[in-house]
Amino acid sequence: SSIEPNLLTDDIIDIAAGEGKILPHFHIPLQSGSDKILGLMRRRYRRSLFAERIARISDKIPLAGIGADVIVGFPGETDSDFSDTYSFLSDQPLSYLHVFSYSERPGTAALSIPEKIENRTREERSRLLAGLSVNKHNDFLILNTGKPSRVLFEHSRSGSSITGFSSNYIRTEAPWNPKLAGEVKNVILSGILPAGRMSVEIIN
């Protein structure tokens, strides 16, 4: 589940760092890297708190997977506000982004904000952040190459491979073996594959 930065306490991070039953993967909504837009969204945090939480996770669990939700095109988001978001996210040690374009919803307070963002601008901003997410994820894969992990293999088959997820939320592939389905195995994350996946060497 995702957890907002104002609810992600030091205790939660410390427990995750010290408890093997909790996997090192966090999904933390940011929504905007502009404090002005966070205020318009009526969020209960500002970007400094988000950065502080990310820094603590990275210090306590260096290879933790950390994802973030981001909304582009919220009413009132200027080019400068989006630039702030892009720059802020570029500086954060995130492993991926979930990017959403703002869409109008009846009955929401945002409808009363006059500065609407054109759809083509929303799409362009979304495209730019999607590209940043790809780069972030690739950097994360490089960081994990050669590192040990544990993988839960799924029952689905992908061509001649069986897929799974590492404990820090990297999608992995190994040669198809139906006996691996539903099993958790110790592995070495051995190489980077297309589509943001990693090959694995099974240890036991």
N, C-alpha and C positions, 0 to 999 in steps of 0.2 A: 504494500500500500504506500501511497505517497504521504509525506508529512511536511507541513508548512514550517518554514524556518523558525518562526516564533514558538512553535511547539516542540522543536527538536532540541532538547536540553542537553547539557553536558553529561548528565547521568545516562541518558539514552545512548549517546555516542560511546561513553566509557563501557557500558554494559555490552554493546555490540562489539567493541574491540576485544573484550575479555571472555566472551561467551561463544564457544564454538558452534552452538546450535543456531546462532543468529548469523545469517550470511552477510558478507561485506558488500551490500548493495543498498544504496539510498536513492530514492526518487523524491526530489524536493522542488515543489513549484516555486518559480521565481516570478513569472508572468511578464515582468519588464525590468530592464536594467536602469530605467529612469525613475528617480524618486518622485518626480512630478506625476508620472503616469501611475505609479503605485498609489499615490494619494488619490488620484481620480478614480482608481479602481476600488478604493476604500480598503486596501490591504492593511493588515495589522503589523507590518514590518517594512523596513527599508533595505536597500541593497547592501548596506554595510553589515547588517545582521546576517544576510545570506552569505556574504563573503567570509564572515567570521565562522559560521557553521561549517562551510566547506573547508576552511583552513584547519579547523580542529579535526574533522574527519580525516583529512589527508595526513595530519601529524600522527594521529592514533592508528590509522589503518591505511598505510601508504598505497596499497593496490586496490582500495575499495572502488567499486563502480559507482559513479555518481551521475545521475541524470537530472534534467530540469525541464519543466514546462515553461514555454514562453508564448505569449500572445502578441501578434503584430497587428497594427492598424486600429488599435483602440482609439476612440474619438479623442482628438486633442494631441495625438502623437505626431509631433513634427519630425522633419528630417533629422534635426539635432537630437531629439529624444531617441529616435531609432539608432542614431550613431552612438549615443551613450550606451544603449543596450548592447549593440554589437561589440563595442570596445570592452565593455565590462565582461561580457561572456568570453571574449577572446582571452582574457587574463585569468579566467577561472579554470582549475584543473578538473574539468568535467569530462565524462566519457561519452555522453551523447545528449542531444536535445530533442524534446518533443515540441514541434513548432505548430502553432495554430493561428489561423487568420481570424480576427475578430468578426463575429457575425451578430447582427442585431437580434435581440430577443425581446418580445413584448413584455412590458411591465418592469423592465430594468431601468435603474437610474441613469445608466449610460446613454439612454435614448435622449435625455434632456441636454446632453453636451452638444453644443452646436457644431464644433469643428469635426465634420465627418471626413473619413479617409477614403479616397477612391479605391475601388476594387483592384485596379491594376497596380496601384501603389502597395496595397496589402500583399498582392501576389509576388511582387518584386522583393519586398522585405522578407517574406516567407522563404523565397528562393535563396536569398543571401544567407539566412540563418540555417537553412537546410544544408547548404554547402559548408558552413562553419561546423555543423554537427558531424558531417562526414570526416572533416579534417581532425576534429577532436577525437572521434572514435578511432581513427587510424593511429593517432598518437598514442592512444590508450593501448591498442593492440601491440604496438612496438614496445611499449613499456612492459607489457606482460610476456613478450616472447622469451621463451626459455625458462619461465617461472613455473613452479609447481602449483597445482590447483586440484579441485575436486569437481567432477562433472556428473550431473544427473542426465543420463541418456533417455531420450524419448522413444516412444514406440513407432514413430513415423520414420519412413524411409525417404531419403533424398537421392535419387539415382542409385549409385553404388555405395552410398554413405548412410551412416546413422548419425543423427544430430542430437545435440544436447546443449545444456547451459552450464558454464562454469559457475563457481560460487559467487564470483563478482560480476555475473550477468554478461558473459561473452558467449555468443552462439558458437558452438564447436562442431566439428565433423570428424568422424573416424570411419575406417572401412566397415561396410555393413556386416553386422553380426547380431542376429536376433537375440542372442543370449545377453546382450548388453542392455536391451530395452528395459527401462524401469530401474536400472542399477545405478548406484553412485560409485564412481571409480576415481582413484588417485591417478593424476595425469601430469604430464609436462605439456604446457602450451607451446607447441613446437614451430608453428609457422602461420603466416597470414595468408588467408584465402580471399577470393573475390566475395563481394557482398558483405564485407565486414565480419567474416567468420575466421576461426582459427582451426588449424589442424592440431591433433593431440597425439601424444605418445602415451599409451596406457602403461602405468607402472604396476598397479594391482587393484 
